[in-house]
Amino acid sequence: PLRLWAARPDVQFDIKEFGEGNHFDAIKSKHLAENINYVLYPDDSTAQGKQLRLKQQYFFTSASLQDIVHRFLEAGNSWEQFPEKA
């Protein structure tokens, strides 16, 4: 099945930063997390593009592997069966 992943920050809004007048910093982690899956296959001719592409590859690989393991264990399988089932 096709999976759609969405990156989310640990903290959506930092009230302390906002209260100090740092309005952009208050939502910075949200924007950084959302950038990971906002545009797929970014131009990687720059250092920033290469860094984003690497973050995307790590994020999507990690999310997929976590999903595989979760569904494997949820089905009541034992680790000995993992090589054949995964």
Backbone as numpy.savetxt, mean C-alpha at the origin, in Angstrom:
# Nx Ny Nz CAx CAy CAz Cx Cy Cz
-9.25 -14.31 -9.12 -10.07 -13.11 -9.12 -9.21 -11.85 -9.12
-9.74 -10.82 -9.70 -9.07 -9.52 -9.75 -9.18 -8.84 -8.39
-8.08 -8.28 -7.92 -8.07 -7.57 -6.65 -7.73 -6.11 -6.90
-8.41 -5.24 -6.20 -8.11 -3.82 -6.25 -7.60 -3.40 -4.88
-6.39 -2.88 -4.85 -5.79 -2.47 -3.58 -5.79 -0.95 -3.48
-5.93 -0.46 -2.26 -5.87 0.97 -2.00 -4.97 1.22 -0.80
-4.00 2.09 -0.98 -3.09 2.43 0.12 -3.77 3.46 1.02
-3.66 3.24 2.31 -4.22 4.17 3.29 -3.18 4.46 4.35
-3.18 5.69 4.86 -2.20 6.04 5.89 -2.62 5.51 7.26
-1.66 5.45 8.16 -1.98 5.09 9.55 -2.83 6.17 10.19
-2.51 7.42 9.88 -3.22 8.57 10.44 -3.76 9.40 9.28
-5.07 9.58 9.23 -5.68 10.35 8.16 -5.45 11.85 8.31
-5.47 12.31 9.55 -5.43 13.75 9.82 -4.71 13.97 11.13
-3.67 14.80 11.12 -2.90 15.08 12.33 -3.38 16.41 12.92
-4.22 16.30 13.93 -4.83 17.49 14.53 -3.78 18.41 15.17
-2.70 17.83 15.68 -1.65 18.64 16.30 -0.99 19.54 15.25
-0.65 18.95 14.10 -0.04 19.74 13.03 -1.00 20.83 12.55
-2.26 20.47 12.43 -3.26 21.44 11.98 -3.37 22.60 12.97
-3.39 22.25 14.25 -3.50 23.27 15.30 -2.32 24.21 15.33
-1.16 23.73 14.88 0.05 24.56 14.83 0.12 25.38 13.54
-0.91 25.26 12.70 -0.94 26.03 11.46 -0.31 25.32 10.27
0.14 24.10 10.46 0.75 23.33 9.39 -0.33 22.52 8.68
-1.15 23.20 7.91 -2.32 22.56 7.31 -1.95 21.47 6.32
-0.92 21.70 5.51 -0.51 20.67 4.56 0.06 19.46 5.29
0.90 19.70 6.30 1.49 18.60 7.05 0.44 17.77 7.78
-0.70 18.38 8.10 -1.77 17.67 8.80 -2.35 16.54 7.95
-2.28 16.69 6.63 -2.82 15.65 5.75 -1.74 15.04 4.85
-0.49 15.32 5.14 0.63 14.86 4.32 0.68 13.34 4.21
0.52 12.63 5.32 0.60 11.16 5.27 -0.52 10.58 4.42
-1.67 11.22 4.43 -2.79 10.77 3.59 -2.44 10.89 2.11
-1.89 12.03 1.73 -1.52 12.25 0.33 -0.40 11.31 -0.11
0.60 11.10 0.75 1.70 10.21 0.40 1.21 8.78 0.19
0.31 8.33 1.04 -0.22 6.97 0.90 -1.06 6.85 -0.36
-1.90 7.83 -0.63 -2.77 7.78 -1.80 -1.98 7.85 -3.10
-0.83 8.50 -3.10 -0.01 8.59 -4.31 0.46 7.23 -4.79
0.57 6.27 -3.89 1.06 4.95 -4.27 0.16 4.29 -5.31
-1.13 4.45 -5.18 -2.01 3.79 -6.15 -2.86 4.78 -6.96
-2.48 6.05 -6.95 -3.24 7.05 -7.70 -3.03 6.89 -9.21
-1.78 6.77 -9.62 -1.45 6.58 -11.03 -0.57 5.35 -11.16
-1.05 4.36 -11.88 -0.24 3.17 -12.10 0.74 3.40 -13.23
1.88 2.76 -13.15 2.94 2.88 -14.15 3.37 4.32 -14.39
3.84 4.98 -13.31 4.29 6.37 -13.49 5.55 6.43 -14.35
5.79 7.59 -14.91 7.02 7.81 -15.68 8.19 7.63 -14.73
9.06 6.69 -15.03 10.19 6.44 -14.13 11.52 6.91 -14.73
11.45 7.98 -15.50 12.68 8.54 -16.06 13.36 9.49 -15.06
12.69 9.80 -13.95 13.27 10.64 -12.91 13.46 9.82 -11.64
14.23 10.35 -10.73 14.45 9.66 -9.45 13.13 9.51 -8.69
12.29 10.55 -8.72 11.00 10.48 -8.03 10.10 9.42 -8.65
10.10 9.33 -9.97 9.29 8.32 -10.65 9.77 6.92 -10.33
11.09 6.73 -10.27 11.65 5.42 -9.92 11.29 5.05 -8.49
11.35 6.03 -7.60 11.01 5.77 -6.21 9.53 5.39 -6.07
8.65 6.10 -6.77 7.23 5.78 -6.72 6.98 4.40 -7.31
7.62 4.07 -8.43 7.44 2.76 -9.05 7.88 1.65 -8.09
8.99 1.84 -7.38 9.46 0.85 -6.42 8.47 0.70 -5.26
7.94 1.82 -4.77 6.94 1.76 -3.70 5.70 1.02 -4.17
5.28 1.27 -5.41 4.11 0.57 -5.95 4.37 -0.93 -6.04
5.52 -1.30 -6.56 5.83 -2.72 -6.70 5.84 -3.41 -5.34
6.45 -2.76 -4.36 6.48 -3.33 -3.01 5.06 -3.43 -2.44
4.29 -2.35 -2.55 2.93 -2.31 -1.99 2.05 -3.40 -2.59
1.99 -3.48 -3.92 1.10 -4.44 -4.57 1.55 -5.88 -4.34
2.85 -6.12 -4.32 3.35 -7.47 -4.03 3.01 -7.87 -2.60
3.26 -6.97 -1.67 2.96 -7.25 -0.27 1.47 -7.49 -0.04
0.63 -6.64 -0.61 -0.82 -6.78 -0.44 -1.30 -8.11 -1.01
-0.78 -8.49 -2.16 -1.19 -9.75 -2.79 -0.75 -10.95 -1.97
0.49 -10.93 -1.49 0.98 -12.05 -0.67 0.22 -12.15 0.65
-0.09 -11.02 1.27 -0.87 -11.04 2.50 -2.26 -11.63 2.25
-2.85 -11.29 1.12 -4.17 -11.82 0.78 -4.11 -13.33 0.55
-3.09 -13.79 -0.15 -2.92 -15.23 -0.41 -2.80 -15.99 0.90
-1.94 -15.52 1.79 -1.74 -16.19 3.08 -3.01 -16.15 3.92
-3.67 -14.99 3.95 -4.91 -14.86 4.73 -5.96 -15.86 4.27
-6.18 -15.92 2.95 -7.21 -16.83 2.44 -6.81 -18.29 2.59
-5.54 -18.58 2.50 -5.05 -19.93 2.71 -5.33 -20.39 4.14
-4.99 -19.54 5.11 -5.21 -19.89 6.51 -6.69 -19.90 6.87
-7.44 -18.98 6.29 -8.88 -18.90 6.55 -9.60 -20.18 6.09
-9.06 -20.82 5.07 -9.65 -22.06 4.55 -9.30 -23.26 5.42
-8.50 -23.06 6.47 -8.17 -24.13 7.39 -7.04 -25.03 6.92
-6.25 -24.56 5.99 -5.12 -25.35 5.48 -3.95 -25.31 6.45
-3.10 -26.30 6.37 -1.88 -26.31 7.19 -0.72 -25.81 6.33
0.32 -25.34 7.00 1.47 -24.79 6.27 2.13 -25.83 5.37
2.01 -27.11 5.72 2.60 -28.16 4.90 1.96 -28.19 3.50
0.72 -27.73 3.40 0.01 -27.73 2.13 0.27 -26.47 1.30
0.91 -25.51 1.87 1.07 -24.21 1.22 1.72 -24.30 -0.17
2.81 -25.07 -0.33 3.43 -25.12 -1.67 2.49 -25.63 -2.75
1.63 -26.56 -2.42 0.72 -27.11 -3.43 -0.50 -26.20 -3.67
-0.95 -25.52 -2.63 -2.19 -24.73 -2.72 -1.98 -23.30 -3.20
-0.83 -22.74 -2.90 -0.63 -21.32 -3.22 -0.24 -21.10 -4.66
